[in-house]
Amino acid sequence: MLTQQSPQELSQVKLALEREQRVVRFRGLVYIFWGLIVAKCFLAEWAVQVYRMPFSSLYVWMPTMIFAAVCTWVYAGAALKETPTRPLTGKYVSAIWGGCLMACVLLTTLAIGAANISLTILPAMFAVVIGVGYFIHSVIDHRFLFKLTAYGWWAACVALSLQTSVNNFAWFALAILLLQTAPTTWLHINGRSKG
């Protein structure tokens, strides 16, 4: 039996849907931005090591990450100013990717701390973590594209594990562009054209 919705209830539902759409658009742009930033850093890491540049790659990573974090923080403050609460799925998605980020930071710290581990294996390890993130995200979001992307990341992990050369950094940058930035951009453009 259908019940008649009051105009106030309908306006609340509409407002909630608009807020959720705003959060989804914000999240998409942040994923695109960070994908480009991280791909640039891995490509720069590759160039620094291959061409034996006279400076540490730390001078590429640190300023870029600080700049990107400040930009994200400022953009989040402006974009989500009118959205005091996030939908529950948004909280789950944030938790998934926050956990993946923490796993990548811990793997990096362990690899740097262990003298006998080559840092060129890190991209393969990151690919596993990102694949897990996309797979879980696909279960929550019910998007086949995310499940396909997870399989792509796991295939990239296998390919990156077969070699342990500095070229892994460049290949990982390409994987970020193809398996993270491109699908997210496609979803963002497709979502805006429908919305």
N, C-alpha and C positions, 0 to 999 in steps of 0.2 A: 504494500500500500504506500503510495507516494504522498508525502505531506507537502503542503504549500510552504515555500520558503518566504520569509519576510524580506523586504528590500534591504533591511539592515544586515541580515545574515548573508544575503547574496553579495552585498558590497564588501563584507569581511572576507568572504571566500575569494572574491576577485582581488582584493588587496593582498591576501596571502599568496595567491598565484603570481601576482606581479612581483612581490618580494622574492619569491623563489626563483623566478625567471631572472631577476637582477643578480642574485647570488650566482646562478649558473653562468651568466654572461661574464661576471667578474672572475669567477674561477677559470673559465676558458681563456680569458685574456692573460691571466697570471700564468697559466700553464704554457701558453705560447711564448710569453716573455721569458720565463725561466728556461724553457727549452732552448731558445736561441742563445741565451746567456751561457748556459752550461756547455752547449755545443761549441760556442766560440772559445771558451776556456780550454776544453779538451783539444781543440784544433791548435790553439796557441801553445799548449803543453807539448803537443807533437812537434810543432815548428821549433820551439826552444831546444828540444832534445836532438832533433834531426840536424838542424843547422847550427848547433852548438852556440847559441846566442850568448852574449857576454853578461847576461843577467839571470837571476833566479826566476823560475816560473811563479814563485810566490808573489812577485810583483805584478803578475797577470791576475792570479786568482784573488788575492785579498782586496785590491781596490774594486774589482768587478763585483765580487760578492757583497761588499759593503754598499756600493752604489745600487745594486739590484735590490738588496734588502730595504734600503731607504726608499727607493721608488715604489716598491710593493707596499710598504707601510703607509706612505703618503696616498697612494692610489686607493688602498683599502679604506683609509679614513674618509676619503672623498666619495668613493663609490658605494660604500655600505653605511653611510651616515644615516640614511633614512630606513635602514633595515636593522632594527635593534636585536632581533632574534633570527637565527638561522634555522632552516628546516632540519628535521632530524637526519635525513639522508645526507645533508651537507655536513653535519657533524661527523657522521660515519666516514664520509669521503675524506674529510680533513684528517681524521684519526688514522686512516689507512696510509695516506701519503706522508703524514708526519712521522709515522712509524717507519715507513720506507726510507725517509730522509735520515732518520736517526740510525737505522741499520747501515746505510751507506757511510755515514760519518764514523760509526764505530769500526766498520771494515777498513776504512782509510786509516784511522788511528792505529789499529792493530797492525796493518801492513807497514806503516811508517816505523812503528816501534820495533817490529821484527826485522832484524838485519838480513835474514836469509830469504825473505819473500820479495820477489820482483814486483814493483808497482804496476807493471804492464798487465798483471792478472786482474787488477781492480776493475777494469771495464767489464770483464766477464762476470765477476761477482755482482757488480751493479746491475747487469742485465737480468740476472736471476731475481734480484730483489724487485726491480721495476716490473718484471713479468708477473710476479706474485701480486704486486699492487694492482696492476691492470686486471688480473684475473678476479681478485676480490671485488674490485670496482665494478666489473661486468656483472657480478652476481647482484650487487645492490642496485645498479642503474639499469639492468636488463638490456644492455647494449651489446649486440653481437660484435660490433666493431672493436670494443674493448677486449673481448675474449680473443679475437683474431690478433689484436695487438700484443696480448700476453704471449700467444704462441710465437709471434714474430720476435719478441724479446728473448724467449727461451732459445729460439733458433740462433739468434745473434750470440747468445751465451756460448753455445756449442762452437760456433765459428770463431769467436774470440778466444776460446780455450785451446783451440788447435795450434795457436801461435802465441808466443810470448815476446813479441817485439814491440818497439815503440810505436809501430804503425797501429797498434790496438787503440791508441788514443784518437787517431784520425778516423778509424773505422767506427769507434763508439760515437764520435761526433756526428757521423753520417747516420748511424742508427737512431740517435736522438731526433735528428731532423725528419727521418722517414717514419719512425714508429711512435713519436710523441708529438712533435710539432705539427706535422702534416695532418694526422687524423684529428687533432684538436682544432686546428684551423678549419678543416672541412666541417666539423660539427658546429663550430662557432658561426661560420658563414651560413650553413644550412639552417641553423636555429634562428638566426636573425632574419633570413628571408621568409621564414614561416611566421615569425612573431610580429 
